[in-house]
Amino acid sequence: MGGRLDATNIVDPLISVITDISLDHTEWLGSTIAAITREKAGILRRGGTLVTLPQHPEANQVLGEVSAELGLRAVNAAAYMPAGRTGVAGPYRVEALGARVEVESPLTGSHQQRNIALAIATAVELASAHGFPVTPAAIADGIRHTRWPGRLERIKPGRFELAGVKWILDVAHNPAGVWALRAGLGDLEARTPRTLVFSCLRDKPVAEMAQILFPLFEQVIFAPIHSARATAISDLEAAAKATGTPAVSAGSVRESLQWARARGEDGLVVVSGSVYLVGEARSLLLGGGGEI
């Protein structure tokens, strides 16, 4: 978790990558972007290499200060962003290792373009500075075959189609993740009715997440999750009430999925808010935990 406290610090990295920073785990990492960034910077090593992208001004300032303190070589991955078309879906090309790389990612959401840029910049560094046998073709192939279950993941029609419902699973569990999910849903085809199956841990800002996400849906179904840190159902219900979104509470994840399925044929169901919830729901939907 974090950076300074992360178990990966038992090794010395060739390259350190810092992705977009937002408020999360504030009880451990701090209550501001600047404080959290300084904790994240705990993965950096004196004289090492940092790959990142311009982001929140507070994060940029702290990373600049730490880079100067440690004598880092900072690599800006912005060169591998799609020129002039951020957020536009579909393939695009970037220049890497002296050749054009066709970026064709199966991952949905414009925020993934930033993650891909960081990955390309890291691959280029491994090849050019450390002699790894990475080629432009290998970069393109790696992007094309990336799989990330639980990130705007669509349960495909046919074998996994349940009562004509389109299912989307996303482990968004903080405000930044929820904003990314909201933006990603805007890129998908409109389907009604829209139902959200939701739960989260009590250390998350449930009221803020609810304000961002719940108004997109006609109904929210709350599901209990197997964690001692789960948010109380009463707190979830209060968050929904504050947004004016109709909500009901199921007795289990299985029951929440059954209710969502029965609620409307040809509708859209999104399962989100917690890794625990999405993991259990995914197992049920794909047959690993019995039929729903």
Salt bridges, closest charged atoms under 4 A:
ASP12 OD1 - ARG45 NE 3.04
ASP20 OD2 - ARG114 NE 2.69
ASP24 OD2 - HIS25 NE2 3.90
ASP24 OD2 - HIS173 NE2 3.83
ASP24 OD1 - LYS204 NZ 2.71
GLU39 OE1 - ARG4 NE 3.01
GLU65 OE1 - ARG38 NH2 2.89
GLU95 OE2 - ARG100 NE 3.35
GLU102 OE1 - ARG93 NE 2.81
GLU125 OE1 - ARG73 NH2 2.07
ASP141 OD1 - ARG144 NH2 3.21
ASP141 OD1 - HIS145 ND1 3.13
GLU153 OE2 - ARG282 NH2 2.77
GLU189 OE1 - ARG154 NH1 3.67
GLU189 OE2 - LYS166 NZ 2.71
ASP203 OD2 - ARG229 NH2 2.95
GLU218 OE1 - ARG263 NH2 3.96
GLU280 OE1 - HIS226 NE2 3.61
